[in-house]
Amino acid sequence: MVAASFHSPPPPTHRPPPFEMGFLHLFIVNKSGGLILHRPLGPTAPKISTNEWLRIGSTFHSLHAIAAEATPVKLPGNKNSAGADDGIEQIEGRGIILKCLQTRTGIKFVLTAEPGTPGIDAVLREIYVLYSDCALKDPFYELEMPIRCELFTNAVDSLIDQVVNGGVMMR
């Protein structure tokens, strides 16, 4: 009699992605406080109406200006490391991180994400590069006006997809 050995197949290994990215929203505010772009970046991003986004953009601009004036420690020349005015660079709350990159021209790129999302600063800088390469070179784009450049929005979507899938090289 031959003993038969029956082995059950090994359980399937479910390998989660290296990190579940939690980018939520991108919004861009011009130097006058007007919202020039807002877009959700992920499936967990809360649904926010356009009117609420307009309020969020102008409120953030005002808070940024107040923070720049009220800061007890002034940087040399009242400028941050990127050469832009002092102001809000990061706000952390329960369940959200808000990061702001203000350019020398006063445009604020704001990215919201879930806590623990790595690479937010690098993604913000890359979005600024995409804005410079796509929107500013569009002959139909007017400064300080809403960004309606499909090339830019597609590039941002592609960047976020690449970051989430873990294969992007940041400049």
C-alpha positions as CSV (number, residue, x, y, z in Angstrom):
1,M,0.0,0.0,0.0
2,V,1.4,3.3,-1.0
3,A,0.6,6.3,1.1
4,A,-0.7,9.2,-0.8
5,S,0.2,12.5,0.4
6,F,-2.2,15.3,-0.3
7,H,-1.0,18.8,0.0
8,S,-3.3,21.6,-0.2
9,P,-2.0,24.4,-2.4
10,P,-0.4,27.2,-0.5
11,P,-2.7,30.0,0.4
12,P,-2.6,32.8,-2.1
13,T,-0.4,35.6,-0.9
14,H,-2.0,38.9,-1.0
15,R,0.7,41.5,-1.1
16,P,-0.6,44.9,-0.3
17,P,1.0,47.8,-2.1
18,P,4.1,49.2,-0.4
19,F,2.0,52.1,0.9
20,E,-1.6,53.0,0.3
21,M,-1.3,56.6,-0.8
22,G,-3.8,59.0,0.6
23,F,-3.7,62.1,-1.6
24,L,-7.0,63.9,-1.3
25,H,-7.2,67.3,-3.0
26,L,-5.1,69.8,-4.9
27,F,-6.1,73.4,-5.0
28,I,-4.2,76.4,-6.4
29,V,-4.8,79.9,-5.2
30,N,-3.6,83.0,-7.0
31,K,-1.8,85.9,-5.4
32,S,-5.1,87.8,-5.0
33,G,-6.8,84.9,-3.1
34,G,-8.8,83.6,-6.0
35,L,-9.2,79.9,-6.5
36,I,-7.7,79.0,-9.9
37,L,-7.9,75.2,-9.7
38,H,-9.3,72.5,-7.5
39,R,-9.4,68.8,-8.1
40,P,-9.9,65.6,-6.2
41,L,-6.9,63.3,-6.4
42,G,-8.1,60.1,-4.9
43,P,-11.2,57.9,-4.3
44,T,-11.3,58.9,-0.6
45,A,-11.4,62.6,-1.3
46,P,-14.5,64.2,0.2
47,K,-17.0,65.6,-2.3
48,I,-16.9,69.4,-2.0
49,S,-19.1,71.8,-4.0
50,T,-17.5,74.6,-6.2
51,N,-18.9,77.3,-3.9
52,E,-17.3,75.6,-0.9
53,W,-14.0,75.4,-2.8
54,L,-14.2,79.1,-3.5
55,R,-14.6,79.8,0.2
56,I,-11.8,77.4,1.1
57,G,-9.4,79.1,-1.3
58,S,-10.1,82.6,-0.2
59,T,-10.1,81.6,3.5
60,F,-6.8,79.8,3.1
61,H,-5.3,82.9,1.4
62,S,-6.5,85.1,4.3
63,L,-5.2,82.7,6.9
64,H,-1.8,82.5,5.1
65,A,-1.5,86.3,5.1
66,I,-2.4,86.5,8.8
67,A,0.1,83.8,9.6
68,A,2.8,85.7,7.7
69,E,2.1,88.8,9.7
70,A,1.5,87.2,13.1
71,T,4.6,84.9,13.1
72,P,6.7,85.7,16.2
73,V,9.9,84.7,14.4
74,K,10.6,86.4,11.1
75,L,12.8,84.8,8.6
76,P,15.5,87.0,7.0
77,G,13.8,89.3,4.5
78,N,10.4,87.7,5.7
79,K,11.0,85.0,3.1
80,N,11.0,81.2,3.4
81,S,13.6,78.9,1.9
82,A,11.9,79.0,-1.5
83,G,12.1,82.8,-1.5
84,A,8.4,83.3,-1.0
85,D,6.7,85.2,1.8
86,D,6.3,83.6,5.2
87,G,3.0,81.9,5.9
88,I,1.4,78.6,6.4
89,E,3.5,75.7,5.1
90,Q,1.7,72.8,6.8
91,I,-1.3,72.1,8.9
92,E,-1.9,68.8,10.5
93,G,-5.2,67.7,11.9
94,R,-6.9,64.4,12.8
95,G,-7.1,62.5,9.5
96,I,-5.6,65.2,7.2
97,I,-2.4,67.0,6.3
98,L,-2.4,70.2,4.4
99,K,0.8,71.3,2.7
100,C,1.3,74.6,0.9
101,L,4.0,75.6,-1.5
102,Q,4.0,79.3,-2.2
103,T,5.9,80.5,-5.2
104,R,7.9,83.7,-5.5
105,T,5.0,85.2,-7.5
106,G,2.5,84.5,-4.7
107,I,0.7,81.5,-6.2
108,K,-0.1,78.9,-3.5
109,F,-0.2,75.2,-4.4
110,V,-2.0,73.3,-1.7
111,L,-2.1,69.5,-1.4
112,T,-4.2,67.7,1.2
113,A,-3.5,64.1,2.1
114,E,-4.0,61.5,4.7
115,P,-1.5,61.4,7.6
116,G,1.5,59.3,6.9
117,T,1.5,59.9,3.1
118,P,5.1,60.2,2.1
119,G,6.6,62.5,-0.5
120,I,4.0,65.3,-0.3
121,D,6.7,68.0,-0.6
122,A,8.2,66.3,-3.7
123,V,4.8,65.9,-5.3
124,L,4.0,69.6,-4.6
125,R,7.3,70.7,-6.3
126,E,6.6,68.4,-9.2
127,I,3.1,69.9,-9.6
128,Y,4.7,73.3,-9.7
129,V,7.0,72.2,-12.5
130,L,4.0,70.7,-14.4
131,Y,2.2,74.1,-14.0
132,S,5.2,75.9,-15.4
133,D,5.7,73.4,-18.2
134,C,2.0,72.9,-19.2
135,A,-0.2,75.8,-18.1
136,L,2.2,78.7,-18.4
137,K,3.3,77.7,-21.8
138,D,-0.3,77.4,-23.0
139,P,-0.9,80.4,-25.3
140,F,-4.5,80.6,-24.2
141,Y,-3.9,80.6,-20.5
142,E,-4.0,84.0,-18.8
143,L,-2.2,84.5,-15.5
144,E,-4.4,84.7,-12.4
145,M,-7.3,83.1,-14.2
146,P,-8.7,79.6,-13.6
147,I,-6.5,76.9,-15.1
148,R,-8.4,75.1,-17.9
149,C,-5.4,73.4,-19.5
150,E,-6.2,69.7,-20.2
151,L,-2.4,69.0,-20.6
152,F,-1.8,70.2,-17.0
153,T,-4.7,68.3,-15.5
154,N,-3.7,65.1,-17.4
155,A,-0.1,65.5,-16.2
156,V,-1.2,66.0,-12.6
157,D,-3.4,62.9,-12.8
158,S,-0.5,60.9,-14.4
159,L,1.9,62.1,-11.7
160,I,-0.5,61.0,-8.9
161,D,-1.0,57.6,-10.6
162,Q,2.7,57.1,-10.9
163,V,3.3,58.1,-7.2
164,V,0.5,55.8,-6.0
165,N,1.9,52.9,-8.1
166,G,5.4,53.5,-6.7
167,G,7.3,54.1,-9.9
168,V,8.0,57.8,-10.2
169,M,11.3,59.7,-10.3
170,M,11.0,63.1,-8.7
171,R,13.2,65.9,-10.0
